[in-house]
């Protein structure tokens, strides 16, 4: 009875979450532009009405040397230190340009990072004051001058309340908290799904630049400037290539993306001045977005809407509950991802006998094999990987005494 009440609570909570995510959708997007409509200096913040296609005047001049900045922790004003060459310019909000912003609706903040300055910053949208995180580096990558791979171009606030950001080369995946105590956490490198067929999240020609949105199931969606779409699992860090967006004209690059109030995606470009486009996530096809006065070139967009991917949350939770209660999960891997070259295989009420655990890489090459004798009750087998085992995705397969596969699952080694 207690278990039934527990799962009923989970189901009702999931319904509530779905209702929250589908109601009170933002009908606007914050936009990084230049002062001029067709210029490409990413120093001005505007707001776009998604229903009318009308832009606001400049909300924040990101290169105003007179605007004060405050420490995000102490809330004390930061004293400007004049540079011999640039004066106070490097301390302005959008100095060196901005290509990554994220809207925190709960706290009414707009997070951002300048392209060549390793610092997380935010605008308090209620007061329009600027706050810089000075006690923690954002990427820990040091000097970014003339190294585009280190630039953060994709950032979003997910439904879990955390912010996520990715560098151009996807070798640096970051999570940051948005509560009273702001903490920046380095999650490591993203990992390509073996099914990506050569389209890597790390490839400069196909996957750099762009923007990122979140969904209601713990995933992120990264759009590259070359119009490719990747789904990223925030737990495993696996990036799965979903394909290119279809229907975009030659010369259009996706540099900003948000979910609109209809559940579709709006994409803006820093290179294509004729129009923006609406993308249907069911087919990844684009159609022109009509605006009365043309569009601004943009380096990034942000609002708080998320992509709704769970068609029937109640049904999904019920299915999981039935599986857990019936005890059909006889083999489990943990931890996954693997961080110290060691993982465990849990056998639960499996038929007694001899089994083989096999690990293969994405090329199908066998990395290790280990035999184990199961007595029929719950049993855990620890697998130690060679310390030289390369980071990436592997396939764990368990076969029985008749060489029949009884279990397969992907394993991420990081």
Secondary structure, DSSP 4 states (H G I P E B T S, - for coil): -HHHHHHHHHHHHHHHHHHHHHSS---EEEEEE-SSTT-----EEEEEETTT-PBPS-SEETT-TTS-EEETTT-PBPPP--BTTTBTGGGSTTTT-EEEEEEETTTTEEEEEETTS---EEEETTTTEEEE--SS-SS-----TT-GGG-EEEEEE-TTS-EEEEETTS--EEEE--SSS--EEEEE--EE-GGGTT--TT-HHHHSS-EEEEBTTSEEEEE-TTSEEEEEETTT-EEEEEEEPBSPPTT----EEEE-TTS-EEEE-SS--S-EEEEETTTTEEEEEP-TT-----SEEE-S--B---S-HHHHHHHHHHHHHHT---EEEESSSBSSSEEEEEE-SPPSEEEEEEEE-TTS-EEEEEEEEE-SS-EEEEEEPPTTPPSEEEEEEEE-TTS-EEEEEEEEE-
